[in-house]
């Protein structure tokens, strides 16, 4: 393996993300500019996200960073939404310590953060529903050629998702409804070459599914709401 191919973020040990320093100690997927771009859009639209009255008290937003990796998206939500309860769902237990480090080193409120290790929704409380679910799941088709700096260093578990790259997105589209509030929303990053198919997966599950282009003009994020 040629060390000169190692991504700079791994060499330095961290990556900036919306004003935060995201540490990469466990070598999670490096947060991409496209992800930072749509996360910023999500946060800007945060004033439209619901808070709910439960009995005589207000129930503040519940936010899930699904397929969290480094936890960059969830950390940005913790910083932006001071009353939100933020959950981090991540399959690889190696990244738990990294997520916690990113919360602590950015002086975020750890009492509002909950790291749940397991496959997609499995480790989350069965009865819990979220107002916002943000996900950057694996979506690269297994046969696609990627730069050596990616294939030699970044985790395959965070990259590849079957022959068409949609294996994980299919599972999310099928199961996400029971984890959303009635007025909840999903923001999900997808592969630009299969974006319309991914959009259709949500539409087939009775969601309205907007497909939004990234800063480079490529279809990149699905914004889905239950009908």
Helices and strands as residue ranges (DSSP letters): G 3-5, H 8-12, E 14-17, E 20-23, H 33-44, G 45-48, E 52-54, E 57-59, E 62-66, H 72-80, E 85-90, G 93-95, H 96-105, G 110-112, E 113-117, E 130-135, H 148-151, G 156-158, H 167-175, G 176-179, E 180-189, G 192-194, H 195-203, E 207-213, E 219-226
